[in-house]
Amino acid sequence: HVYGQQTDSPLNDLIDEFNNTIGAKEGIRIKVTNVSNTSEIHEAVLRCANNEPGAGALPDLFISYPKTVVAMSDRDILVDFNDYFSEEELGEYTSEFIDEGRIDDRLLVFPVAKSTEIMFVNKTLFDRFKDECNVSYEDLTTWESLLAVCELYYKWTDDMTPDIEKDGKSMLVHDYWFDYFQVGVTSLGDEFFSEDGVKTGDTFKRAFDTMSGAAVTGGVWLKEGFATEPLRTGDAIVSVASSASVLYYDDKVTYSDNSSEDVEIIAMPAPFFEDGKKLVMQRGAGMCMVKSDKKKEEAGVRFIKWLTEPETNLRFVTALGYMPVTDKAFEELPKACEEIESPKYKSLYEAYVKTNEEYEYYNMPLLDYYLDTESMFESELRSIFRGAYEKYDGNNLVMLENDSYKRLKDSLKSR
């Protein structure tokens, strides 16, 4: 599994609790064989499932993304959880989380903890900016107003050193610009994917135009790496990233001159388009189970049901920064928030509650070309906009925006 380190894992602690209580009573023992990360487990699962030399056998239970299961050469080795959960039981879980795990009309990936995309804000630095420039937190709620404010922030920071050109700072860093487009276009009522790639229609162009001004003029962070790094150095003050990345956001900023200061990081729901549906990407892996004998399969299901009971699930997810997976647990989440001591985590869970109340969750499609398209799109978009920013001299914005759109569209057509 992927939840913590081998020696310090909330899931391992819960497994010990299960083994010493319900497991001891019912003759079930869960043994952890590996704690890693989703990328390494993705590769390891595929090696085992495809019977590659030296890979060994799959464990009875393993954490996986749907994309991993789709890539398996033989998915028939996996248990269909529909055989062990009644419709009434499945109805207790957040429907989008269950739907994401359905592959070939079978429920192969069962949700145990989920994440989504959340906006993290360096409140300390943003407050200085907003007080001087007459902006507000309300301006961060939609893509249109947020990206407009990004342009203002770059100019504000650039004007601090009038004798040095183009040394302003980006305001926003987004870990998943591909998601900005696919979720955004879908929220506006259009299709993002065509039969063989990305559909670059009018709605796609609108999403592009909304961000292009901020990207070309410097308000958007376009370098490689995860969002936590520029927030850690003060090179950006707002990020849109996986909610599970809360663990890596520091409460201190260390600047390039090695000076540092304590800051407050708060969380808000992800931005949305002004006239679009409030839609947000759901993230997080789920549990898969390999077919064996009936007794062993029932034992595995018993553990999964216990782990996703509201009380247990809330203890599990709040130790990691994830969301629970049942409607009842979400109802109890505000009360659980009161017991969270960390202001950063408390803010995150308050944002979770608001997200779950006001947004719908988006499931990424299970397409053969999805991962390759995502990787190419992210790389091309950043490269195109970095080149446009370097050429920007304050007078040729529209030309650079139009050229950037043409280059991105041509790149998508050529793949």
Secondary structure, 3 states (H helix, E strand, C coil): CCCCECCECHHHHHHHHHHHCHHHHHCCCCCCCCCCCHHHHHHHHHHHHCCCCCCCCCCCEEEECHHHHHHCCCHHHECCHHHCCCHHHHCCECHHHHHHCEECCEECCEECCEEEEEEEEEHHHHHHHHHHHCCCHHHHCEHHHHHHHHHHHHHHHHCCCCCCCCCCCCCEEECCHHHHHHHHHHHCCCCCECCCCECCCHHHHHHHHHHHHHHHHCCECCCCCCCHHHHHHCCCCEEEEEHHHHHHCCCEEECCCCCEEECCEEEEECCECCCCCCEEEEECCEEEEECCCHHHHHHHHHHHHHHCCHHHHHHHHHCCCCECCEHHHHHHHHHHHHCCCCHHHHHHHHHHHHHHHHCEEECCCCCCCHHHHHHHHHHHHHHHHHHHHHHCCCCCHHHHHHHHHHHHHHHHHCC
